[in-house]
Amino acid sequence: MIPGAHDGGAAAAGEAALAKERTVFVSLIVDIVLWIPDIAAAILSGSITMFADVLKCGNEILATFFAFLTLRKMNRDKGGAFTYDYGMGKFENLTGIITGAVMFVSLALVFFTAVHRINVPEHLVAEGAFLGIGLMALGVCVNTWLWFRNYRLCKQSPSPIMESQWRLFRTKAFSDASVFSALVLSIALHDFWWSLYIDPVASFVIVGFLLQSGYRVIMSSLPDLLDKTLDESLQLVIVRELAVFFNEYTELHSVRSRRSGSRIYIEIHLEFDGDRKMCEVQEVINRIKASLESKIPRSEVAIVPTSRACAVPPRTQ
């Protein structure tokens, strides 16, 4: 290993972690700043779509706050050294699931308030609606910016938290655009009797966005929380690399893998020729480890010399 390479990698990882924390903190502050006037506009306009948007945003602020607390704890504890040997990836997964669950709570609130307004339609108050139109236009711009910013950061340093955050702001951008369109159409077509239903019907668009995003966030976090093994493409990488070193070991006993946040942990039990010196075995282990970690980004590989008598028993299906 090149001297200082490990320190450089650790510094880069630390900077990436701080960048995540700063991004989520900015998202939280922006959410709160935009949420307060949204409440006023919802009250003044009498728009059920804006009221539903306020409830939705309140739940999303709570989810973003949880994400910020998790990232802050991870950065302050430095991954939980000597407390969390595999990092705090499970906390990230759990936060992703909480974010998805909050989306489903928002979905239920939006759905029932929209149904109520369809049964009891009312005209919007123009002054409050115009305030809402301005706020929604601003919300579309800000949330789109945060969406792409979080997306880029997630691609650079993937994690369940950043995955849930960029999806959350994508949902917010589209839902704000839906509310904006509903308010504009409700005011522009005020003279038509059916314009009463534009506002509540638009709420169902928000329901669709919440349903899709909440489902995807939960389904992307749940398998890793339950220690699901790596997907087939990564398993094939492991098999190919072991095939390259086929003549260096006598038997493959087991391969275990798991994810913890953005990190991948792989444990391989290999049996070696009993006549070989340990220094030779260690040299092979180092080469296999280096090869696999170069092929699978953000992975940590442990090669365990094992005899048949000590081999890890196969897991039951």
KEBADREN-165290 format. One record per residue (C-alpha): residue number from 1; residue in three letters; x negated, y negated, z negated. Coordinates in steps of 0.1 Angstrom, whole numbers, plus 5000, padded with zeros to 4 digits. Layout:
N
[rec NUM ALA [X Y Z]] ...
This chain:
317
[rec 1 MET [5000 5000 5000]] [rec 2 ILE [4987 4965 5008]] [rec 3 PRO [4978 4946 4976]] [rec 4 GLY [5005 4921 4967]] [rec 5 ALA [5030 4937 4991]] [rec 6 HIS [5052 4949 4962]] [rec 7 ASP [5051 4915 4945]] [rec 8 GLY [5060 4898 4977]] [rec 9 GLY [5089 4922 4982]] [rec 10 ALA [5101 4916 4947]] [rec 11 ALA [5099 4879 4951]] [rec 12 ALA [5119 4881 4984]] [rec 13 ALA [5145 4903 4967]] [rec 14 GLY [5147 4878 4937]] [rec 15 GLU [5152 4849 4961]] [rec 16 ALA [5179 4868 4980]] [rec 17 ALA [5197 4875 4947]] [rec 18 LEU [5196 4838 4936]] [rec 19 ALA [5209 4828 4971]] [rec 20 LYS [5239 4851 4965]] [rec 21 GLU [5245 4835 4931]] [rec 22 ARG [5243 4800 4945]] [rec 23 THR [5266 4808 4974]] [rec 24 VAL [5293 4823 4952]] [rec 25 PHE [5290 4794 4927]] [rec 26 VAL [5295 4769 4956]] [rec 27 SER [5325 4790 4967]] [rec 28 LEU [5340 4789 4932]] [rec 29 ILE [5336 4751 4929]] [rec 30 VAL [5351 4745 4964]] [rec 31 ASP [5380 4767 4956]] [rec 32 ILE [5388 4748 4923]] [rec 33 VAL [5384 4714 4940]] [rec 34 LEU [5408 4723 4968]] [rec 35 TRP [5432 4742 4945]] [rec 36 ILE [5442 4712 4923]] [rec 37 PRO [5456 4690 4951]] [rec 38 ASP [5473 4722 4966]] [rec 39 ILE [5493 4725 4934]] [rec 40 ALA [5505 4689 4938]] [rec 41 ALA [5514 4693 4974]] [rec 42 ALA [5533 4725 4967]] [rec 43 ILE [5554 4708 4940]] [rec 44 LEU [5560 4677 4961]] [rec 45 SER [5569 4695 4994]] [rec 46 GLY [5590 4722 4980]] [rec 47 SER [5573 4746 5005]] [rec 48 ILE [5575 4782 4994]] [rec 49 THR [5546 4790 5017]] [rec 50 MET [5525 4764 4999]] [rec 51 PHE [5536 4777 4965]] [rec 52 ALA [5527 4812 4976]] [rec 53 ASP [5493 4799 4988]] [rec 54 VAL [5487 4782 4954]] [rec 55 LEU [5494 4815 4936]] [rec 56 LYS [5472 4834 4960]] [rec 57 CYS [5443 4809 4956]] [rec 58 GLY [5446 4811 4918]] [rec 59 ASN [5441 4848 4920]] [rec 60 GLU [5412 4844 4944]] [rec 61 ILE [5395 4819 4921]] [rec 62 LEU [5397 4844 4893]] [rec 63 ALA [5381 4871 4916]] [rec 64 THR [5353 4847 4927]] [rec 65 PHE [5347 4838 4890]] [rec 66 PHE [5342 4875 4883]] [rec 67 ALA [5318 4879 4912]] [rec 68 PHE [5298 4849 4899]] [rec 69 LEU [5296 4863 4864]] [rec 70 THR [5284 4896 4877]] [rec 71 LEU [5257 4881 4899]] [rec 72 ARG [5246 4858 4871]] [rec 73 LYS [5242 4887 4847]] [rec 74 MET [5223 4907 4873]] [rec 75 ASN [5199 4879 4879]] [rec 76 ARG [5194 4870 4843]] [rec 77 ASP [5189 4907 4833]] [rec 78 LYS [5165 4913 4862]] [rec 79 GLY [5186 4944 4872]] [rec 80 GLY [5189 4956 4836]] [rec 81 ALA [5153 4969 4832]] [rec 82 PHE [5152 4998 4808]] [rec 83 THR [5190 4995 4804]] [rec 84 TYR [5203 5000 4840]] [rec 85 ASP [5176 5021 4857]] [rec 86 TYR [5196 5022 4889]] [rec 87 GLY [5203 4984 4889]] [rec 88 MET [5238 4970 4885]] [rec 89 GLY [5252 4981 4918]] [rec 90 LYS [5282 4997 4901]] [rec 91 PHE [5292 4964 4887]] [rec 92 GLU [5291 4950 4922]] [rec 93 ASN [5313 4978 4934]] [rec 94 LEU [5337 4972 4905]] [rec 95 THR [5338 4935 4913]] [rec 96 GLY [5347 4943 4949]] [rec 97 ILE [5376 4965 4938]] [rec 98 ILE [5388 4938 4914]] [rec 99 THR [5387 4913 4944]] [rec 100 GLY [5408 4938 4965]] [rec 101 ALA [5432 4944 4936]] [rec 102 VAL [5437 4906 4932]] [rec 103 MET [5445 4904 4969]] [rec 104 PHE [5473 4930 4964]] [rec 105 VAL [5486 4910 4934]] [rec 106 SER [5487 4879 4957]] [rec 107 LEU [5504 4899 4984]] [rec 108 ALA [5532 4909 4960]] [rec 109 LEU [5537 4873 4949]] [rec 110 VAL [5538 4860 4984]] [rec 111 PHE [5562 4887 4996]] [rec 112 PHE [5588 4882 4969]] [rec 113 THR [5587 4844 4970]] [rec 114 ALA [5592 4846 5008]] [rec 115 VAL [5622 4869 5005]] [rec 116 HIS [5637 4846 4979]] [rec 117 ARG [5634 4815 5002]] [rec 118 ILE [5649 4834 5031]] [rec 119 ASN [5680 4841 5009]] [rec 120 VAL [5680 4805 4997]] [rec 121 PRO [5666 4783 5025]] [rec 122 GLU [5658 4747 5018]] [rec 123 HIS [5643 4718 5039]] [rec 124 LEU [5608 4706 5030]] [rec 125 VAL [5602 4672 5015]] [rec 126 ALA [5583 4652 5042]] [rec 127 GLU [5559 4633 5020]] [rec 128 GLY [5547 4664 5002]] [rec 129 ALA [5545 4684 5035]] [rec 130 PHE [5523 4657 5051]] [rec 131 LEU [5499 4660 5021]] [rec 132 GLY [5500 4697 5025]] [rec 133 ILE [5491 4695 5062]] [rec 134 GLY [5460 4674 5054]] [rec 135 LEU [5449 4697 5027]] [rec 136 MET [5454 4728 5048]] [rec 137 ALA [5434 4713 5077]] [rec 138 LEU [5406 4706 5053]] [rec 139 GLY [5410 4741 5038]] [rec 140 VAL [5407 4757 5073]] [rec 141 CYS [5374 4739 5079]] [rec 142 VAL [5358 4745 5045]] [rec 143 ASN [5369 4782 5043]] [rec 144 THR [5357 4789 5078]] [rec 145 TRP [5323 4774 5069]] [rec 146 LEU [5321 4795 5037]] [rec 147 TRP [5333 4826 5056]] [rec 148 PHE [5304 4824 5081]] [rec 149 ARG [5279 4814 5055]] [rec 150 ASN [5287 4844 5033]] [rec 151 TYR [5288 4866 5063]] [rec 152 ARG [5252 4856 5073]] [rec 153 LEU [5240 4861 5038]] [rec 154 CYS [5257 4895 5036]] [rec 155 LYS [5239 4906 5068]] [rec 156 GLN [5206 4895 5054]] [rec 157 SER [5211 4911 5020]] [rec 158 PRO [5241 4935 5020]] [rec 159 SER [5261 4940 4988]] [rec 160 PRO [5297 4948 4979]] [rec 161 ILE [5301 4914 4963]] [rec 162 MET [5290 4895 4994]] [rec 163 GLU [5311 4919 5016]] [rec 164 SER [5342 4911 4995]] [rec 165 GLN [5334 4873 4995]] [rec 166 TRP [5331 4868 5032]] [rec 167 ARG [5362 4888 5038]] [rec 168 LEU [5380 4868 5011]] [rec 169 PHE [5371 4835 5028]] [rec 170 ARG [5381 4848 5062]] [rec 171 THR [5415 4856 5048]] [rec 172 LYS [5417 4822 5032]] [rec 173 ALA [5408 4805 5065]] [rec 174 PHE [5435 4823 5084]] [rec 175 SER [5461 4820 5057]] [rec 176 ASP [5455 4782 5055]] [rec 177 ALA [5459 4780 5093]] [rec 178 SER [5492 4798 5089]] [rec 179 VAL [5504 4774 5062]] [rec 180 PHE [5492 4745 5083]] [rec 181 SER [5511 4757 5114]] [rec 182 ALA [5543 4764 5093]] [rec 183 LEU [5543 4729 5078]] [rec 184 VAL [5537 4712 5111]] [rec 185 LEU [5565 4732 5128]] [rec 186 SER [5589 4727 5099]] [rec 187 ILE [5585 4689 5101]] [rec 188 ALA [5584 4687 5139]] [rec 189 LEU [5616 4709 5143]] [rec 190 HIS [5634 4695 5114]] [rec 191 ASP [5666 4688 5134]] [rec 192 PHE [5671 4725 5142]] [rec 193 TRP [5690 4747 5117]] [rec 194 TRP [5667 4776 5121]] [rec 195 SER [5637 4755 5111]] [rec 196 LEU [5647 4763 5075]] [rec 197 TYR [5632 4798 5080]] [rec 198 ILE [5599 4788 5095]] [rec 199 ASP [5583 4782 5061]] [rec 200 PRO [5593 4816 5045]] [rec 201 VAL [5587 4836 5077]] [rec 202 ALA [5551 4822 5079]] [rec 203 SER [5545 4836 5044]] [rec 204 PHE [5547 4871 5059]] [rec 205 VAL [5516 4863 5080]] [rec 206 ILE [5497 4857 5047]] [rec 207 VAL [5510 4890 5035]] [rec 208 GLY [5495 4907 5065]] [rec 209 PHE [5461 4891 5060]] [rec 210 LEU [5461 4901 5023]] [rec 211 LEU [5471 4936 5030]] [rec 212 GLN [5443 4942 5056]] [rec 213 SER [5416 4925 5036]] [rec 214 GLY [5425 4940 5002]] [rec 215 TYR [5426 4975 5017]] [rec 216 ARG [5393 4972 5034]] [rec 217 VAL [5375 4957 5004]] [rec 218 ILE [5388 4984 4980]] [rec 219 MET [5380 5012 5005]] [rec 220 SER [5345 4999 5011]] [rec 221 SER [5337 4998 4973]] [rec 222 LEU [5355 5028 4960]] [rec 223 PRO [5333 5056 4976]] [rec 224 ASP [5301 5041 4962]] [rec 225 LEU [5317 5037 4928]] [rec 226 LEU [5324 5074 4928]] [rec 227 ASP [5289 5083 4939]] [rec 228 LYS [5299 5095 4974]] [rec 229 THR [5269 5109 4993]] [rec 230 LEU [5254 5090 5023]] [rec 231 ASP [5272 5089 5056]] [rec 232 GLU [5263 5115 5082]] [rec 233 SER [5241 5092 5103]] [rec 234 LEU [5217 5086 5073]] [rec 235 GLN [5218 5123 5064]] [rec 236 LEU [5206 5131 5099]] [rec 237 VAL [5177 5107 5094]] [rec 238 ILE [5167 5126 5063]] [rec 239 VAL [5170 5159 5081]] [rec 240 ARG [5149 5147 5110]] [rec 241 GLU [5121 5133 5088]] [rec 242 LEU [5120 5166 5068]] [rec 243 ALA [5117 5185 5101]] [rec 244 VAL [5086 5164 5110]] [rec 245 PHE [5069 5176 5078]] [rec 246 PHE [5083 5212 5081]] [rec 247 ASN [5048 5228 5079]] [rec 248 GLU [5038 5208 5047]] [rec 249 TYR [5063 5225 5023]] [rec 250 THR [5076 5261 5020]] [rec 251 GLU [5113 5255 5011]] [rec 252 LEU [5139 5228 5008]] [rec 253 HIS [5161 5233 4977]] [rec 254 SER [5184 5203 4977]] [rec 255 VAL [5190 5168 4988]] [rec 256 ARG [5210 5143 4967]] [rec 257 SER [5219 5108 4975]] [rec 258 ARG [5239 5079 4962]] [rec 259 ARG [5243 5041 4966]] [rec 260 SER [5241 5015 4939]] [rec 261 GLY [5251 4982 4953]] [rec 262 SER [5229 4975 4983]] [rec 263 ARG [5203 5001 4972]] [rec 264 ILE [5202 5037 4984]] [rec 265 TYR [5187 5064 4961]] [rec 266 ILE [5176 5097 4976]] [rec 267 GLU [5163 5127 4956]] [rec 268 ILE [5147 5157 4975]] [rec 269 HIS [5136 5189 4958]] [rec 270 LEU [5109 5206 4978]] [rec 271 GLU [5089 5238 4971]] [rec 272 PHE [5052 5238 4980]] [rec 273 ASP [5026 5265 4985]] [rec 274 GLY [5014 5275 4949]] [rec 275 ASP [4978 5277 4961]] [rec 276 ARG [4976 5240 4971]] [rec 277 LYS [4960 5214 4948]] [rec 278 MET [4983 5189 4932]] [rec 279 CYS [4964 5161 4948]] [rec 280 GLU [4972 5176 4983]] [rec 281 VAL [5009 5180 4973]] [rec 282 GLN [5010 5144 4961]] [rec 283 GLU [4995 5132 4994]] [rec 284 VAL [5023 5149 5013]] [rec 285 ILE [5049 5136 4989]] [rec 286 ASN [5036 5100 4995]] [rec 287 ARG [5038 5104 5033]] [rec 288 ILE [5073 5118 5033]] [rec 289 LYS [5085 5091 5009]] [rec 290 ALA [5069 5063 5029]] [rec 291 SER [5083 5077 5062]] [rec 292 LEU [5119 5080 5048]] [rec 293 GLU [5118 5045 5032]] [rec 294 SER [5107 5030 5064]] [rec 295 LYS [5135 5046 5083]] [rec 296 ILE [5162 5038 5058]] [rec 297 PRO [5162 5002 5047]] [rec 298 ARG [5167 4994 5010]] [rec 299 SER [5161 5030 5000]] [rec 300 GLU [5142 5045 4971]] [rec 301 VAL [5131 5081 4977]] [rec 302 ALA [5120 5106 4950]] [rec 303 ILE [5103 5138 4961]] [rec 304 VAL [5104 5164 4933]] [rec 305 PRO [5081 5195 4935]] [rec 306 THR [5103 5224 4926]] [rec 307 SER [5100 5262 4924]] [rec 308 ARG [5128 5285 4932]] [rec 309 ALA [5134 5293 4895]] [rec 310 CYS [5137 5256 4887]] [rec 311 ALA [5157 5246 4918]] [rec 312 VAL [5187 5224 4913]] [rec 313 PRO [5218 5245 4917]] [rec 314 PRO [5240 5236 4946]] [rec 315 ARG [5270 5213 4939]] [rec 316 THR [5304 5229 4942]] [rec 317 GLN [5327 5216 4969]] 
